[in-house]
Amino acid sequence: MATAIEPCPFCRSHHLHLTHSGLTYCVVCEHCKSMGPHWESLEEAIERWNQTSRAQSRSGGVPSERSPQPAQRIQHFAG
Ligand SMILES: [Zn+2]
């Protein structure tokens, strides 16, 4: 069973690299050098990376009709 890795959430590159430091694994993008979260399990590290990728592709495209962003507008009143 192979866990497919989603493309980089930041530059959409498929040049991804799995690295481990000590006891943890993480996914690194070869193109923009962004790193995924470190996890003790290789599959978990990939899974978290994929979640970030999906979330980015969802929010990075067309703004949805129900944007979760709180529209904060500071109004300045003259006088
Ligand atoms: Zn990248």
PDB file of the backbone (N, CA, C, O) and the ligand in Angstrom, with CONECT records:
HET     ZN  A 101       1
ATOM      1  N   MET A   1       0.840  -1.191   0.000  1.00  0.00           N
ATOM      2  CA  MET A   1       0.000   0.000   0.000  1.00  0.00           C
ATOM      3  C   MET A   1       0.879   1.246   0.000  1.00  0.00           C
ATOM      4  O   MET A   1       1.777   1.398   0.828  1.00  0.00           O
ATOM      5  N   ALA A   2       0.607   2.094  -0.912  1.00  0.00           N
ATOM      6  CA  ALA A   2       1.411   3.307  -1.033  1.00  0.00           C
ATOM      7  C   ALA A   2       0.520   4.523  -0.836  1.00  0.00           C
ATOM      8  O   ALA A   2      -0.541   4.652  -1.446  1.00  0.00           O
ATOM      9  N   THR A   3       0.973   5.382   0.010  1.00  0.00           N
ATOM     10  CA  THR A   3       0.236   6.612   0.243  1.00  0.00           C
ATOM     11  C   THR A   3       0.693   7.664  -0.748  1.00  0.00           C
ATOM     12  O   THR A   3       1.866   8.034  -0.786  1.00  0.00           O
ATOM     13  N   ALA A   4      -0.228   8.133  -1.534  1.00  0.00           N
ATOM     14  CA  ALA A   4       0.118   9.138  -2.536  1.00  0.00           C
ATOM     15  C   ALA A   4       0.337  10.488  -1.861  1.00  0.00           C
ATOM     16  O   ALA A   4      -0.409  10.881  -0.964  1.00  0.00           O
ATOM     17  N   ILE A   5       1.353  11.173  -2.300  1.00  0.00           N
ATOM     18  CA  ILE A   5       1.637  12.484  -1.746  1.00  0.00           C
ATOM     19  C   ILE A   5       1.076  13.552  -2.671  1.00  0.00           C
ATOM     20  O   ILE A   5       1.310  13.541  -3.880  1.00  0.00           O
ATOM     21  N   GLU A   6       0.351  14.450  -2.090  1.00  0.00           N
ATOM     22  CA  GLU A   6      -0.219  15.556  -2.859  1.00  0.00           C
ATOM     23  C   GLU A   6       0.895  16.527  -3.252  1.00  0.00           C
ATOM     24  O   GLU A   6       1.930  16.584  -2.589  1.00  0.00           O
ATOM     25  N   PRO A   7       0.689  17.285  -4.322  1.00  0.00           N
ATOM     26  CA  PRO A   7       1.701  18.277  -4.698  1.00  0.00           C
ATOM     27  C   PRO A   7       1.866  19.350  -3.634  1.00  0.00           C
ATOM     28  O   PRO A   7       1.032  19.508  -2.742  1.00  0.00           O
ATOM     29  N   CYS A   8       2.964  20.079  -3.753  1.00  0.00           N
ATOM     30  CA  CYS A   8       3.271  21.113  -2.769  1.00  0.00           C
ATOM     31  C   CYS A   8       2.135  22.129  -2.691  1.00  0.00           C
ATOM     32  O   CYS A   8       1.706  22.657  -3.716  1.00  0.00           O
ATOM     33  N   PRO A   9       1.644  22.407  -1.481  1.00  0.00           N
ATOM     34  CA  PRO A   9       0.535  23.362  -1.338  1.00  0.00           C
ATOM     35  C   PRO A   9       0.934  24.791  -1.652  1.00  0.00           C
ATOM     36  O   PRO A   9       0.069  25.648  -1.829  1.00  0.00           O
ATOM     37  N   PHE A  10       2.216  25.059  -1.723  1.00  0.00           N
ATOM     38  CA  PHE A  10       2.667  26.443  -1.895  1.00  0.00           C
ATOM     39  C   PHE A  10       3.090  26.741  -3.325  1.00  0.00           C
ATOM     40  O   PHE A  10       2.840  27.838  -3.824  1.00  0.00           O
ATOM     41  N   CYS A  11       3.722  25.788  -3.989  1.00  0.00           N
ATOM     42  CA  CYS A  11       4.157  26.061  -5.357  1.00  0.00           C
ATOM     43  C   CYS A  11       3.631  25.007  -6.329  1.00  0.00           C
ATOM     44  O   CYS A  11       3.938  25.055  -7.520  1.00  0.00           O
ATOM     45  N   ARG A  12       2.845  24.059  -5.830  1.00  0.00           N
ATOM     46  CA  ARG A  12       2.224  23.013  -6.642  1.00  0.00           C
ATOM     47  C   ARG A  12       3.253  22.110  -7.304  1.00  0.00           C
ATOM     48  O   ARG A  12       2.953  21.461  -8.306  1.00  0.00           O
ATOM     49  N   SER A  13       4.446  22.061  -6.764  1.00  0.00           N
ATOM     50  CA  SER A  13       5.480  21.221  -7.336  1.00  0.00           C
ATOM     51  C   SER A  13       5.286  19.773  -6.889  1.00  0.00           C
ATOM     52  O   SER A  13       4.799  19.497  -5.793  1.00  0.00           O
ATOM     53  N   HIS A  14       5.679  18.872  -7.763  1.00  0.00           N
ATOM     54  CA  HIS A  14       5.616  17.452  -7.422  1.00  0.00           C
ATOM     55  C   HIS A  14       6.974  16.925  -6.984  1.00  0.00           C
ATOM     56  O   HIS A  14       7.122  15.740  -6.685  1.00  0.00           O
ATOM     57  N   HIS A  15       7.952  17.803  -6.949  1.00  0.00           N
ATOM     58  CA  HIS A  15       9.289  17.395  -6.534  1.00  0.00           C
ATOM     59  C   HIS A  15       9.366  17.401  -5.017  1.00  0.00           C
ATOM     60  O   HIS A  15       9.873  18.340  -4.403  1.00  0.00           O
ATOM     61  N   LEU A  16       8.861  16.353  -4.442  1.00  0.00           N
ATOM     62  CA  LEU A  16       8.812  16.276  -2.990  1.00  0.00           C
ATOM     63  C   LEU A  16       9.805  15.249  -2.494  1.00  0.00           C
ATOM     64  O   LEU A  16      10.141  14.287  -3.183  1.00  0.00           O
ATOM     65  N   HIS A  17      10.251  15.476  -1.309  1.00  0.00           N
ATOM     66  CA  HIS A  17      11.325  14.691  -0.747  1.00  0.00           C
ATOM     67  C   HIS A  17      10.956  14.340   0.686  1.00  0.00           C
ATOM     68  O   HIS A  17      10.523  15.195   1.459  1.00  0.00           O
ATOM     69  N   LEU A  18      11.131  13.092   1.019  1.00  0.00           N
ATOM     70  CA  LEU A  18      10.842  12.678   2.386  1.00  0.00           C
ATOM     71  C   LEU A  18      12.129  12.654   3.184  1.00  0.00           C
ATOM     72  O   LEU A  18      13.119  12.044   2.780  1.00  0.00           O
ATOM     73  N   THR A  19      12.100  13.314   4.302  1.00  0.00           N
ATOM     74  CA  THR A  19      13.296  13.345   5.113  1.00  0.00           C
ATOM     75  C   THR A  19      12.951  12.927   6.538  1.00  0.00           C
ATOM     76  O   THR A  19      11.802  13.028   6.966  1.00  0.00           O
ATOM     77  N   HIS A  20      13.935  12.467   7.248  1.00  0.00           N
ATOM     78  CA  HIS A  20      13.716  12.152   8.652  1.00  0.00           C
ATOM     79  C   HIS A  20      14.874  12.674   9.467  1.00  0.00           C
ATOM     80  O   HIS A  20      16.042  12.550   9.099  1.00  0.00           O
ATOM     81  N   SER A  21      14.508  13.259  10.581  1.00  0.00           N
ATOM     82  CA  SER A  21      15.530  13.761  11.491  1.00  0.00           C
ATOM     83  C   SER A  21      15.299  13.111  12.838  1.00  0.00           C
ATOM     84  O   SER A  21      14.276  13.343  13.483  1.00  0.00           O
ATOM     85  N   GLY A  22      16.229  12.314  13.253  1.00  0.00           N
ATOM     86  CA  GLY A  22      16.038  11.604  14.511  1.00  0.00           C
ATOM     87  C   GLY A  22      14.903  10.612  14.398  1.00  0.00           C
ATOM     88  O   GLY A  22      14.994   9.621  13.673  1.00  0.00           O
ATOM     89  N   LEU A  23      13.832  10.887  15.122  1.00  0.00           N
ATOM     90  CA  LEU A  23      12.717   9.947  15.153  1.00  0.00           C
ATOM     91  C   LEU A  23      11.539  10.390  14.310  1.00  0.00           C
ATOM     92  O   LEU A  23      10.542   9.676  14.204  1.00  0.00           O
ATOM     93  N   THR A  24      11.650  11.568  13.711  1.00  0.00           N
ATOM     94  CA  THR A  24      10.481  12.089  13.015  1.00  0.00           C
ATOM     95  C   THR A  24      10.727  12.181  11.509  1.00  0.00           C
ATOM     96  O   THR A  24      11.857  12.307  11.037  1.00  0.00           O
ATOM     97  N   TYR A  25       9.628  12.112  10.792  1.00  0.00           N
ATOM     98  CA  TYR A  25       9.653  12.246   9.342  1.00  0.00           C
ATOM     99  C   TYR A  25       8.955  13.542   8.952  1.00  0.00           C
ATOM    100  O   TYR A  25       8.096  14.042   9.677  1.00  0.00           O
ATOM    101  N   CYS A  26       9.331  14.070   7.813  1.00  0.00           N
ATOM    102  CA  CYS A  26       8.570  15.178   7.267  1.00  0.00           C
ATOM    103  C   CYS A  26       8.768  15.240   5.763  1.00  0.00           C
ATOM    104  O   CYS A  26       9.737  14.712   5.218  1.00  0.00           O
ATOM    105  N   VAL A  27       7.825  15.897   5.111  1.00  0.00           N
ATOM    106  CA  VAL A  27       7.870  16.059   3.668  1.00  0.00           C
ATOM    107  C   VAL A  27       8.475  17.423   3.357  1.00  0.00           C
ATOM    108  O   VAL A  27       8.096  18.434   3.948  1.00  0.00           O
ATOM    109  N   VAL A  28       9.413  17.436   2.431  1.00  0.00           N
ATOM    110  CA  VAL A  28      10.064  18.684   2.043  1.00  0.00           C
ATOM    111  C   VAL A  28       9.862  18.888   0.551  1.00  0.00           C
ATOM    112  O   VAL A  28       9.991  17.953  -0.239  1.00  0.00           O
ATOM    113  N   CYS A  29       9.545  20.114   0.178  1.00  0.00           N
ATOM    114  CA  CYS A  29       9.426  20.440  -1.235  1.00  0.00           C
ATOM    115  C   CYS A  29      10.808  20.803  -1.770  1.00  0.00           C
ATOM    116  O   CYS A  29      11.480  21.680  -1.227  1.00  0.00           O
ATOM    117  N   GLU A  30      11.222  20.134  -2.821  1.00  0.00           N
ATOM    118  CA  GLU A  30      12.532  20.391  -3.393  1.00  0.00           C
ATOM    119  C   GLU A  30      12.569  21.747  -4.089  1.00  0.00           C
ATOM    120  O   GLU A  30      13.629  22.351  -4.253  1.00  0.00           O
ATOM    121  N   HIS A  31      11.410  22.205  -4.485  1.00  0.00           N
ATOM    122  CA  HIS A  31      11.342  23.425  -5.291  1.00  0.00           C
ATOM    123  C   HIS A  31      11.386  24.680  -4.421  1.00  0.00           C
ATOM    124  O   HIS A  31      12.224  25.554  -4.641  1.00  0.00           O
ATOM    125  N   CYS A  32      10.489  24.777  -3.433  1.00  0.00           N
ATOM    126  CA  CYS A  32      10.427  26.001  -2.635  1.00  0.00           C
ATOM    127  C   CYS A  32      10.913  25.773  -1.212  1.00  0.00           C
ATOM    128  O   CYS A  32      10.898  26.684  -0.385  1.00  0.00           O
ATOM    129  N   LYS A  33      11.342  24.551  -0.936  1.00  0.00           N
ATOM    130  CA  LYS A  33      11.955  24.207   0.351  1.00  0.00           C
ATOM    131  C   LYS A  33      10.999  24.310   1.544  1.00  0.00           C
ATOM    132  O   LYS A  33      11.432  24.374   2.695  1.00  0.00           O
ATOM    133  N   SER A  34       9.721  24.326   1.259  1.00  0.00           N
ATOM    134  CA  SER A  34       8.797  24.342   2.377  1.00  0.00           C
ATOM    135  C   SER A  34       8.714  22.947   2.986  1.00  0.00           C
ATOM    136  O   SER A  34       8.827  21.937   2.291  1.00  0.00           O
ATOM    137  N   MET A  35       8.518  22.916   4.283  1.00  0.00           N
ATOM    138  CA  MET A  35       8.521  21.649   4.997  1.00  0.00           C
ATOM    139  C   MET A  35       7.172  21.382   5.620  1.00  0.00           C
ATOM    140  O   MET A  35       6.503  22.288   6.115  1.00  0.00           O
ATOM    141  N   GLY A  36       6.788  20.127   5.588  1.00  0.00           N
ATOM    142  CA  GLY A  36       5.574  19.717   6.262  1.00  0.00           C
ATOM    143  C   GLY A  36       5.854  19.490   7.734  1.00  0.00           C
ATOM    144  O   GLY A  36       6.997  19.599   8.179  1.00  0.00           O
ATOM    145  N   PRO A  37       4.820  19.177   8.484  1.00  0.00           N
ATOM    146  CA  PRO A  37       5.004  18.938   9.910  1.00  0.00           C
ATOM    147  C   PRO A  37       5.775  17.648  10.170  1.00  0.00           C
ATOM    148  O   PRO A  37       5.719  16.708   9.378  1.00  0.00           O
ATOM    149  N   HIS A  38       6.468  17.618  11.246  1.00  0.00           N
ATOM    150  CA  HIS A  38       7.238  16.435  11.628  1.00  0.00           C
ATOM    151  C   HIS A  38       6.348  15.468  12.413  1.00  0.00           C
ATOM    152  O   HIS A  38       5.634  15.852  13.340  1.00  0.00           O
ATOM    153  N   TRP A  39       6.418  14.221  12.011  1.00  0.00           N
ATOM    154  CA  TRP A  39       5.641  13.199  12.699  1.00  0.00           C
ATOM    155  C   TRP A  39       6.503  11.958  12.880  1.00  0.00           C
ATOM    156  O   TRP A  39       7.423  11.689  12.108  1.00  0.00           O
ATOM    157  N   GLU A  40       6.174  11.222  13.918  1.00  0.00           N
ATOM    158  CA  GLU A  40       6.940  10.009  14.199  1.00  0.00           C
ATOM    159  C   GLU A  40       6.672   8.931  13.166  1.00  0.00           C
ATOM    160  O   GLU A  40       7.510   8.064  12.920  1.00  0.00           O
ATOM    161  N   SER A  41       5.487   8.997  12.564  1.00  0.00           N
ATOM    162  CA  SER A  41       5.136   8.014  11.560  1.00  0.00           C
ATOM    163  C   SER A  41       5.248   8.625  10.171  1.00  0.00           C
ATOM    164  O   SER A  41       4.813   9.753   9.937  1.00  0.00           O
ATOM    165  N   LEU A  42       5.824   7.882   9.277  1.00  0.00           N
ATOM    166  CA  LEU A  42       5.990   8.353   7.904  1.00  0.00           C
ATOM    167  C   LEU A  42       4.633   8.621   7.258  1.00  0.00           C
ATOM    168  O   LEU A  42       4.440   9.635   6.587  1.00  0.00           O
ATOM    169  N   GLU A  43       3.710   7.705   7.468  1.00  0.00           N
ATOM    170  CA  GLU A  43       2.390   7.864   6.867  1.00  0.00           C
ATOM    171  C   GLU A  43       1.665   9.071   7.429  1.00  0.00           C
ATOM    172  O   GLU A  43       0.934   9.762   6.720  1.00  0.00           O
ATOM    173  N   GLU A  44       1.879   9.315   8.726  1.00  0.00           N
ATOM    174  CA  GLU A  44       1.230  10.461   9.355  1.00  0.00           C
ATOM    175  C   GLU A  44       1.771  11.763   8.775  1.00  0.00           C
ATOM    176  O   GLU A  44       1.024  12.709   8.528  1.00  0.00           O
ATOM    177  N   ALA A  45       3.071  11.790   8.566  1.00  0.00           N
ATOM    178  CA  ALA A  45       3.691  12.982   7.989  1.00  0.00           C
ATOM    179  C   ALA A  45       3.132  13.263   6.594  1.00  0.00           C
ATOM    180  O   ALA A  45       2.860  14.410   6.242  1.00  0.00           O
ATOM    181  N   ILE A  46       2.967  12.206   5.812  1.00  0.00           N
ATOM    182  CA  ILE A  46       2.407  12.366   4.471  1.00  0.00           C
ATOM    183  C   ILE A  46       0.952  12.811   4.554  1.00  0.00           C
ATOM    184  O   ILE A  46       0.502  13.666   3.791  1.00  0.00           O
ATOM    185  N   GLU A  47       0.228  12.213   5.496  1.00  0.00           N
ATOM    186  CA  GLU A  47      -1.189  12.532   5.636  1.00  0.00           C
ATOM    187  C   GLU A  47      -1.381  14.003   5.983  1.00  0.00           C
ATOM    188  O   GLU A  47      -2.263  14.669   5.443  1.00  0.00           O
ATOM    189  N   ARG A  48      -0.547  14.499   6.889  1.00  0.00           N
ATOM    190  CA  ARG A  48      -0.648  15.913   7.295  1.00  0.00           C
ATOM    191  C   ARG A  48      -0.286  16.841   6.142  1.00  0.00           C
ATOM    192  O   ARG A  48      -0.895  17.891   5.942  1.00  0.00           O
ATOM    193  N   TRP A  49       0.703  16.425   5.411  1.00  0.00           N
ATOM    194  CA  TRP A  49       1.101  17.202   4.228  1.00  0.00           C
ATOM    195  C   TRP A  49      -0.055  17.271   3.236  1.00  0.00           C
ATOM    196  O   TRP A  49      -0.346  18.329   2.676  1.00  0.00           O
ATOM    197  N   ASN A  50      -0.697  16.150   3.029  1.00  0.00           N
ATOM    198  CA  ASN A  50      -1.813  16.099   2.100  1.00  0.00           C
ATOM    199  C   ASN A  50      -2.964  16.983   2.563  1.00  0.00           C
ATOM    200  O   ASN A  50      -3.618  17.642   1.756  1.00  0.00           O
ATOM    201  N   GLN A  51      -3.200  16.989   3.858  1.00  0.00           N
ATOM    202  CA  GLN A  51      -4.279  17.832   4.386  1.00  0.00           C
ATOM    203  C   GLN A  51      -3.986  19.295   4.125  1.00  0.00           C
ATOM    204  O   GLN A  51      -4.881  20.062   3.771  1.00  0.00           O
ATOM    205  N   THR A  52      -2.729  19.682   4.299  1.00  0.00           N
ATOM    206  CA  THR A  52      -2.335  21.065   4.039  1.00  0.00           C
ATOM    207  C   THR A  52      -2.508  21.390   2.570  1.00  0.00           C
ATOM    208  O   THR A  52      -2.987  22.466   2.213  1.00  0.00           O
ATOM    209  N   SER A  53      -2.116  20.452   1.720  1.00  0.00           N
ATOM    210  CA  SER A  53      -2.215  20.664   0.289  1.00  0.00           C
ATOM    211  C   SER A  53      -3.663  20.838  -0.134  1.00  0.00           C
ATOM    212  O   SER A  53      -3.986  21.715  -0.935  1.00  0.00           O
ATOM    213  N   ARG A  54      -4.534  19.992   0.413  1.00  0.00           N
ATOM    214  CA  ARG A  54      -5.953  20.082   0.045  1.00  0.00           C
ATOM    215  C   ARG A  54      -6.553  21.382   0.555  1.00  0.00           C
ATOM    216  O   ARG A  54      -7.325  22.036  -0.146  1.00  0.00           O
ATOM    217  N   ALA A  55      -6.199  21.749   1.767  1.00  0.00           N
ATOM    218  CA  ALA A  55      -6.744  22.976   2.345  1.00  0.00           C
ATOM    219  C   ALA A  55      -6.289  24.193   1.561  1.00  0.00           C
ATOM    220  O   ALA A  55      -7.057  25.133   1.359  1.00  0.00           O
ATOM    221  N   GLN A  56      -5.034  24.175   1.118  1.00  0.00           N
ATOM    222  CA  GLN A  56      -4.494  25.290   0.365  1.00  0.00           C
ATOM    223  C   GLN A  56      -5.165  25.410  -0.999  1.00  0.00           C
ATOM    224  O   GLN A  56      -5.512  26.506  -1.440  1.00  0.00           O
ATOM    225  N   SER A  57      -5.341  24.281  -1.655  1.00  0.00           N
ATOM    226  CA  SER A  57      -5.922  24.318  -2.982  1.00  0.00           C
ATOM    227  C   SER A  57      -7.383  24.736  -2.907  1.00  0.00           C
ATOM    228  O   SER A  57      -7.927  25.296  -3.859  1.00  0.00           O
ATOM    229  N   ARG A  58      -8.018  24.459  -1.763  1.00  0.00           N
ATOM    230  CA  ARG A  58      -9.418  24.821  -1.610  1.00  0.00           C
ATOM    231  C   ARG A  58      -9.554  26.325  -1.366  1.00  0.00           C
ATOM    232  O   ARG A  58     -10.415  26.988  -1.944  1.00  0.00           O
ATOM    233  N   SER A  59      -8.697  26.840  -0.509  1.00  0.00           N
ATOM    234  CA  SER A  59      -8.836  28.251  -0.138  1.00  0.00           C
ATOM    235  C   SER A  59      -8.062  29.159  -1.078  1.00  0.00           C
ATOM    236  O   SER A  59      -8.319  30.361  -1.138  1.00  0.00           O
ATOM    237  N   GLY A  60      -7.110  28.584  -1.816  1.00  0.00           N
ATOM    238  CA  GLY A  60      -6.275  29.420  -2.648  1.00  0.00           C
ATOM    239  C   GLY A  60      -6.918  29.766  -3.981  1.00  0.00           C
ATOM    240  O   GLY A  60      -6.470  30.693  -4.655  1.00  0.00           O
ATOM    241  N   GLY A  61      -7.942  29.053  -4.368  1.00  0.00           N
ATOM    242  CA  GLY A  61      -8.560  29.296  -5.658  1.00  0.00           C
ATOM    243  C   GLY A  61      -9.639  30.360  -5.585  1.00  0.00           C
ATOM    244  O   GLY A  61      -9.440  31.448  -5.045  1.00  0.00           O
ATOM    245  N   VAL A  62     -10.764  30.016  -6.134  1.00  0.00           N
ATOM    246  CA  VAL A  62     -11.872  30.962  -6.147  1.00  0.00           C
ATOM    247  C   VAL A  62     -12.422  31.097  -4.722  1.00  0.00           C
ATOM    248  O   VAL A  62     -12.652  30.091  -4.050  1.00  0.00           O
ATOM    249  N   PRO A  63     -12.626  32.302  -4.272  1.00  0.00           N
ATOM    250  CA  PRO A  63     -13.171  32.465  -2.920  1.00  0.00           C
ATOM    251  C   PRO A  63     -14.582  31.898  -2.830  1.00  0.00           C
ATOM    252  O   PRO A  63     -15.441  32.180  -3.665  1.00  0.00           O
ATOM    253  N   SER A  64     -14.792  31.111  -1.821  1.00  0.00           N
ATOM    254  CA  SER A  64     -16.093  30.475  -1.680  1.00  0.00           C
ATOM    255  C   SER A  64     -17.138  31.496  -1.231  1.00  0.00           C
ATOM    256  O   SER A  64     -16.814  32.576  -0.737  1.00  0.00           O
ATOM    257  N   GLU A  65     -18.386  31.119  -1.419  1.00  0.00           N
ATOM    258  CA  GLU A  65     -19.463  32.056  -1.080  1.00  0.00           C
ATOM    259  C   GLU A  65     -19.575  32.239   0.426  1.00  0.00           C
ATOM    260  O   GLU A  65     -20.074  33.256   0.908  1.00  0.00           O
ATOM    261  N   ARG A  66     -19.103  31.237   1.159  1.00  0.00           N
ATOM    262  CA  ARG A  66     -19.131  31.370   2.610  1.00  0.00           C
ATOM    263  C   ARG A  66     -17.697  31.420   3.110  1.00  0.00           C
ATOM    264  O   ARG A  66     -17.158  30.418   3.581  1.00  0.00           O
ATOM    265  N   SER A  67     -17.105  32.554   3.008  1.00  0.00           N
ATOM    266  CA  SER A  67     -15.726  32.708   3.434  1.00  0.00           C
ATOM    267  C   SER A  67     -15.644  32.770   4.956  1.00  0.00           C
ATOM    268  O   SER A  67     -16.362  33.544   5.589  1.00  0.00           O
ATOM    269  N   PRO A  68     -14.775  31.961   5.537  1.00  0.00           N
ATOM    270  CA  PRO A  68     -14.646  31.968   7.000  1.00  0.00           C
ATOM    271  C   PRO A  68     -13.879  33.162   7.532  1.00  0.00           C
ATOM    272  O   PRO A  68     -13.767  33.356   8.742  1.00  0.00           O
ATOM    273  N   GLN A  69     -13.357  33.954   6.625  1.00  0.00           N
ATOM    274  CA  GLN A  69     -12.560  35.086   7.081  1.00  0.00           C
ATOM    275  C   GLN A  69     -13.447  36.157   7.690  1.00  0.00           C
ATOM    276  O   GLN A  69     -14.400  36.609   7.055  1.00  0.00           O
ATOM    277  N   PRO A  70     -13.150  36.559   8.891  1.00  0.00           N
ATOM    278  CA  PRO A  70     -13.904  37.653   9.494  1.00  0.00           C
ATOM    279  C   PRO A  70     -13.510  38.973   8.860  1.00  0.00           C
ATOM    280  O   PRO A  70     -12.349  39.380   8.889  1.00  0.00           O
ATOM    281  N   ALA A  71     -14.480  39.612   8.300  1.00  0.00           N
ATOM    282  CA  ALA A  71     -14.194  40.877   7.631  1.00  0.00           C
ATOM    283  C   ALA A  71     -14.126  41.985   8.670  1.00  0.00           C
ATOM    284  O   ALA A  71     -15.141  42.524   9.112  1.00  0.00           O
ATOM    285  N   GLN A  72     -12.936  42.293   9.029  1.00  0.00           N
ATOM    286  CA  GLN A  72     -12.761  43.341  10.028  1.00  0.00           C
ATOM    287  C   GLN A  72     -12.389  44.639   9.325  1.00  0.00           C
ATOM    288  O   GLN A  72     -11.389  44.723   8.613  1.00  0.00           O
ATOM    289  N   ARG A  73     -13.196  45.609   9.540  1.00  0.00           N
ATOM    290  CA  ARG A  73     -12.935  46.884   8.896  1.00  0.00           C
ATOM    291  C   ARG A  73     -12.884  47.976   9.975  1.00  0.00           C
ATOM    292  O   ARG A  73     -13.853  48.228  10.690  1.00  0.00           O
ATOM    293  N   ILE A  74     -11.762  48.577  10.052  1.00  0.00           N
ATOM    294  CA  ILE A  74     -11.605  49.646  11.039  1.00  0.00           C
ATOM    295  C   ILE A  74     -11.982  50.969  10.380  1.00  0.00           C
ATOM    296  O   ILE A  74     -11.380  51.391   9.392  1.00  0.00           O
ATOM    297  N   GLN A  75     -12.969  51.590  10.942  1.00  0.00           N
ATOM    298  CA  GLN A  75     -13.431  52.833  10.346  1.00  0.00           C
ATOM    299  C   GLN A  75     -12.850  54.022  11.109  1.00  0.00           C
ATOM    300  O   GLN A  75     -12.840  54.088  12.338  1.00  0.00           O
ATOM    301  N   HIS A  76     -12.387  54.920  10.319  1.00  0.00           N
ATOM    302  CA  HIS A  76     -11.833  56.125  10.923  1.00  0.00           C
ATOM    303  C   HIS A  76     -12.802  57.277  10.668  1.00  0.00           C
ATOM    304  O   HIS A  76     -13.161  57.593   9.533  1.00  0.00           O
ATOM    305  N   PHE A  77     -13.191  57.862  11.737  1.00  0.00           N
ATOM    306  CA  PHE A  77     -14.088  58.992  11.599  1.00  0.00           C
ATOM    307  C   PHE A  77     -13.297  60.289  11.765  1.00  0.00           C
ATOM    308  O   PHE A  77     -12.631  60.518  12.774  1.00  0.00           O
ATOM    309  N   ALA A  78     -13.395  61.093  10.775  1.00  0.00           N
ATOM    310  CA  ALA A  78     -12.693  62.371  10.841  1.00  0.00           C
ATOM    311  C   ALA A  78     -13.390  63.303  11.818  1.00  0.00           C
ATOM    312  O   ALA A  78     -14.618  63.329  11.901  1.00  0.00           O
ATOM    313  N   GLY A  79     -12.630  64.033  12.526  1.00  0.00           N
ATOM    314  CA  GLY A  79     -13.194  65.003  13.455  1.00  0.00           C
ATOM    315  C   GLY A  79     -13.206  64.412  14.817  1.00  0.00           C
ATOM    316  O   GLY A  79     -13.643  65.060  15.767  1.00  0.00           O
TER     317      GLY A  79
HETATM  318 ZN    ZN A 101       6.942  23.870  -3.038  1.00  0.00          ZN2+
END
